[in-house]
Structure formats: structure tokens, C-alpha cells
């Protein structure tokens, strides 16, 4: 009887193994397609960016990056990310905790709203802020009367960046927290822990790698955002241009070396983000094994 039971358990595993064993030529074809796509659409453009940036030597590349307008663009990009990412961090954790740990009316609507920036073009997001805060917008006259400037200034850039990046942390944490359940939090509350202690000592350690992963992706998108920021910035050189906008300005002026030099900063950011992403995934797997 035990032998029959073991055979029944082994048969589905053998069937699954046979179903996933493709002929050698199929596997090599799929690997070749993947490597070709990876090379043509990822590696080659990356090499072109760095190659063009260094085409006239390190000095020309360094001068393009340290030029005053480029420095201003870098500073504005860092300031925007420094404001948008922490705000999205707070929102993402609160939203994920609410959706994963509680049942309430309107939960599905909240999930839909979280995904809204993924389905709306960044250019449309920028136009929304123009309709709200522009001179002819809903709040335009009131803002003009009180001498408050949002569009074509740092506040507009920050708002547009927050809009396009706020799903990243929440969407990374929601499935993770739902999979973990709420048993540990309930046990901590039963033992007398307060809500804040439960969060800091139970919830946060369980989601730390997913949280860091979401923050890294959010930061990368904040620094690389172009569409929404382009609409609300006004392209005021040295004042409201972020790194992507500075690249566009330099390229339109046929200053290709400078454009690729500044673009190499974003490419370097992408490589750092990829390395951090790989490290976090490895550490997350190590923690799950332990």
C-alpha cells in the first residue's frame, strides 16, 4: 500500500519533468533569441551611450558633466528624488498595510487608484497639473493672487514626479504582506504590544527587503522621469531642467558629446539600480532559506 502511494506521488512529478524537457534545439533557439534581444536592445545602446560620452576623451566628458547648467540639473534631480521618494515610502507602507491587513469597503477602488499612474501616460499626468495650476486652470487665479508658483517651478516638478512614482513601493509591498498574513501581528497584539511596537518589531523586519527594493525602483524612476516633468517644468535652463531634460536640450543643440555625457549619468544609475536589485533579491532568498 505504501509503495502504491509513493508511486502515485512520483508520477505527477515525472509528468511535470517530462513536460518541461524540450528538445535541445528548442532550448538553444530560445536562449539565442533571448541573448540576441538582450544584446541588441540593452547592451549595444548602453555601450553607445558610454562610447559617445567618451568619444572626445575624459576631459570633454568631465567638462560636460561639471558645466553649470548640468550641475543645476543634477541638483534639481536629486532634490526632486529626495522629496518624492520619502513621501512615496510613507504612502506605500501605509497603503500596503491597509490593503493587506484589513478588509473594508472600497478596497478594490483603492487598488485601482494605486495602479492609475501605470495606466496613464506621464504626459497626460503633466497636463492634469497644467489644468489644475496653470494660469487658466482651476486654481490658477488664486495662486496668482497669492504669488504662489507651482508650474514652471520646483513644486510642479516634485508633484509630477510623485504622481508617476507613487505605485512602486505600494505595489512591491502589497503582495508580500498579503502572502505573509497577519498572524504574527495578531500574536504581538495579544501579548500586549502596541500598534507602533508591532509595526517596528514585527511588520517592518518582515518586509525590509521588499521595501528597499520598492524604494530603489521608485528612486530610479524619479531621477529618470521625462514626460510629466517636461510638461510642467517650462524647460527653463539652469532652473527647471532635470537630467533627462538637460540631455534633450543638449541633443537638440547638436552638442552630442555633452548630451551623451550627461546621459551616461542616468545609465550609470541604471547599472547601480540593477546591482542593488540583484543584491536585494539574493538577500531575500537567503532570508527565506534560513
C-alpha positions in Angstrom: 0.0 0.0 0.0 2.8 2.4 0.9 4.6 1.5 -2.3 1.5 2.3 -4.3 1.1 5.7 -2.6 4.7 6.6 -3.3 4.3 5.7 -6.9 1.3 7.9 -7.2 3.2 10.8 -5.7 6.2 10.3 -8.1 4.1 10.0 -11.3 2.9 13.7 -11.3 6.5 14.9 -10.7 7.8 12.7 -13.6 5.0 14.0 -15.9 5.8 17.6 -15.0 9.5 17.0 -15.6 8.8 15.4 -19.0 6.5 18.3 -19.9 9.3 20.8 -19.3 12.1 18.9 -21.1 12.2 20.4 -24.5 14.5 19.2 -27.3 18.0 20.6 -27.3 17.4 22.7 -30.4 14.4 24.3 -28.9 16.3 25.3 -25.8 19.2 26.7 -27.8 16.8 28.6 -30.1 15.1 30.2 -27.1 18.4 31.1 -25.5 19.7 32.6 -28.7 16.6 34.7 -29.1 16.9 36.0 -25.6 20.6 36.7 -25.9 20.1 38.4 -29.2 17.3 40.6 -27.9 19.4 41.4 -24.7 22.4 42.4 -26.8 20.7 44.5 -29.4 18.3 46.4 -27.2 20.2 46.6 -23.9 23.9 46.1 -24.2 24.5 47.9 -27.6 22.6 51.1 -26.6 24.5 51.1 -23.2 27.9 50.8 -25.0 26.9 53.5 -27.4 26.0 55.9 -24.6 29.3 55.5 -22.8 31.2 55.3 -26.1 29.8 58.6 -27.4 30.3 60.3 -24.0 34.0 59.4 -24.1 34.4 59.9 -27.9 36.4 63.1 -27.3 38.2 62.0 -24.2 37.7 62.0 -20.4 38.2 65.7 -20.1 35.4 66.7 -22.6 33.1 64.3 -20.7 34.0 65.7 -17.3 33.6 69.3 -18.6 30.1 68.5 -19.9 29.1 67.0 -16.6 30.5 69.8 -14.5 29.1 72.6 -16.7 26.9 75.0 -14.6 23.6 74.0 -16.3 24.4 70.3 -15.9 25.2 70.8 -12.2 21.9 72.6 -11.7 20.1 69.8 -13.5 21.8 67.2 -11.3 21.0 69.2 -8.1 17.3 69.6 -9.1 17.0 65.9 -9.9 18.5 65.0 -6.5 16.2 67.4 -4.7 13.2 66.1 -6.5 14.0 62.5 -5.7 14.8 63.4 -2.1 11.3 64.8 -1.7 9.3 62.4 -3.8 10.9 59.1 -2.6 10.3 59.5 1.2 6.7 60.7 0.6 6.1 57.7 -1.6 7.8 55.5 1.0 5.3 56.6 3.7 2.3 56.3 1.4 3.4 52.9 0.1 3.8 51.4 3.5 0.6 52.8 4.8 -1.4 51.8 1.7 0.1 48.3 1.6 -0.6 47.8 5.3 -4.2 49.0 4.9 -4.9 46.8 1.9 -3.0 43.6 3.1 -4.1 43.6 6.8 -7.7 45.0 6.7 -11.0 44.4 4.9 -13.0 47.5 4.2 -15.5 48.9 1.7 -13.7 50.5 -1.3 -10.6 48.3 -1.1 -10.7 47.4 -4.8 -11.2 51.1 -5.7 -8.0 51.9 -3.7 -6.1 49.2 -5.5 -7.3 50.6 -8.8 -6.2 54.1 -7.8 -2.8 52.8 -6.8 -2.3 51.4 -10.4 -3.6 54.6 -12.1 -0.1 56.1 -12.8 0.8 52.8 -14.6 -2.1 53.2 -17.0 -2.0 57.0 -17.6 0.7 58.4 -19.8 3.1 60.7 -17.9 2.4 63.4 -20.4 -1.3 63.3 -19.5 -0.3 63.5 -15.8 1.7 66.6 -16.6 -1.3 68.1 -18.5 -3.5 67.4 -15.5 -1.3 69.6 -13.3 -1.4 72.3 -16.0 -5.2 72.2 -15.9 -5.1 72.5 -12.1 -2.4 75.0 -11.5 -1.9 76.8 -14.9 -2.7 80.4 -15.4 -6.1 79.4 -16.8 -6.5 76.4 -14.6 -8.9 75.8 -11.7 -6.5 77.2 -9.0 -4.5 79.5 -11.3 -6.2 82.8 -10.4 -6.0 82.1 -6.7 -2.3 81.1 -7.0 -1.5 84.2 -9.0 -3.2 86.4 -6.4 -1.2 84.9 -3.6 2.1 84.9 -5.6 2.4 81.1 -5.4 4.2 79.4 -8.3 3.8 75.7 -8.9 4.1 75.3 -12.6 7.4 76.0 -14.3 9.0 75.8 -10.8 10.3 73.1 -8.4 6.9 72.4 -6.8 5.3 71.4 -10.1 8.3 69.1 -10.9 8.0 67.4 -7.5 4.2 66.9 -7.8 4.6 65.4 -11.2 7.3 63.1 -10.0 5.3 62.0 -7.0 2.4 61.1 -9.2 4.3 58.9 -11.6 6.3 57.1 -8.9 3.9 56.5 -6.0 2.8 53.0 -7.0 6.2 51.5 -6.9 6.6 51.0 -3.1 3.0 50.1 -2.5 2.8 47.6 -5.4 6.0 45.9 -4.2 4.7 45.5 -0.6 1.1 44.6 -1.1 1.6 41.0 -2.4 4.4 40.5 0.0 2.3 41.5 3.0 -0.7 39.6 1.8 1.4 36.4 1.5 2.8 36.8 5.0 -0.7 37.2 6.5 -1.4 38.9 9.8 -0.9 36.0 12.3 2.4 37.5 13.7 0.9 40.9 14.2 -2.1 39.5 15.9 0.1 37.4 18.2 2.1 40.5 19.1 -1.1 42.5 19.9 -2.4 39.6 22.1 0.9 39.6 24.0 0.4 43.3 24.8 2.5 45.1 22.1 1.2 48.4 20.9 0.5 49.1 17.3 3.7 51.0 16.8 5.8 48.3 18.5 4.1 45.7 16.4 5.0 47.6 13.2 8.6 48.3 14.2 9.4 44.9 15.6 7.2 42.5 13.6 5.9 44.0 10.3 8.9 46.1 9.3 11.6 43.3 9.7 9.4 41.0 7.6 9.1 43.5 4.7 12.5 45.2 4.8 13.9 43.7 1.6 10.7 44.2 -0.4 10.5 47.8 1.0 14.1 48.5 0.0 13.5 47.0 -3.4 10.5 49.3 -4.0 12.4 52.4 -2.8 15.2 51.7 -5.2 12.8 51.3 -8.2 11.0 54.5 -7.1 14.2 56.4 -6.9 15.4 55.3 -10.3 12.0 56.3 -11.9 12.1 59.6 -10.1 15.5 60.5 -11.4 14.7 59.3 -14.9 11.2 60.7 -15.4 10.9 62.8 -18.5 7.3 63.0 -19.8 5.4 64.5 -16.9 8.3 66.7 -15.8 8.8 68.0 -19.4 5.2 69.3 -19.4 5.3 71.1 -16.0 8.9 72.4 -16.0 8.9 75.0 -18.7 12.4 74.0 -19.7 14.0 77.0 -18.0 17.7 76.2 -18.5 19.6 76.1 -15.2 16.4 76.4 -13.1 13.8 73.8 -14.0 15.7 71.2 -16.1 16.3 67.8 -14.6 18.9 65.4 -16.0 16.6 63.9 -18.7 15.5 67.4 -19.8 19.2 68.6 -19.9 20.0 65.7 -22.2 17.2 66.7 -24.5 18.3 70.3 -24.6 21.9 69.4 -25.4 20.9 66.9 -28.0 18.6 69.4 -29.8 21.6 71.8 -29.9 23.7 69.1 -31.6 26.0 69.0 -28.7 26.1 65.3 -28.8 29.2 64.7 -26.6 27.7 66.7 -23.8 24.3 65.1 -24.2 25.7 61.6 -24.0 28.0 62.5 -21.2 25.0 63.7 -19.1 23.0 60.7 -20.3 25.8 58.4 -19.0 24.9 59.5 -15.5 21.4 58.1 -15.9 22.9 54.9 -17.5 25.2 54.6 -14.5 22.3 55.0 -12.2 20.5 52.2 -14.1 23.5 49.9 -13.6 23.7 50.7 -9.9 20.0 50.1 -9.6 20.4 46.7 -11.3 23.2 45.7 -9.0 21.2 46.7 -5.9 18.2 44.9 -7.2 20.2 41.7 -7.7 21.7 42.0 -4.2 18.3 42.5 -2.6 16.8 39.5 -4.4 19.8 37.4 -3.3 19.5 38.5 0.3 15.7 38.0 0.2 16.3 34.4 -1.0 18.9 33.8 1.7 16.5 35.0 4.4 13.7 32.8 3.1 16.1 29.7 3.1 17.1 30.5 6.7 
